Amino acid sequence: GFVPTPRTYQIQQNFPNPFNPSTVIPYYLPKQSRVQLLVFDVMGRSVIEKEEDIVEAGSHEIVINGQNLSSGVYIYQFIIDGIKVPPKKMVLLR
């Protein structure tokens, strides 16, 4: 069947979740965009920052390695073309 192409970017929930030590975040871009990913702890401290990159349109994945992080809840947020996408939660279980 015909699957229409989404017109907006889509950030999926990470998997596995909970994870140890790494997890994958799938996302989709309707057009070439500048993409940056930030990961915060529950206190709002930035623990991981993926550099801003120009990413082609289509489906992509970012792998997060939590090797140097402690167990707990983390928030991840994409910034796409300078626009903050609503954040999602992920859980690291050691």
URRAPE-V989686 format. One record per helix or strand. SS is the DSSP state (~ for helix, > for strand). FROM is the first residue (numbers start at 1). TO is the last residue. If there is no record, write none. Layout:
ss=<SS:SS>
from=<FROM:FROM>
to=<TO:TO>
//
This chain:
ss=<>:>:>:>:>:>:>:>:>:>>
from=<10:15:19:22:33:46:58:72:83:88>
to=<11:15:19:29:41:55:65:80:84:92>
//
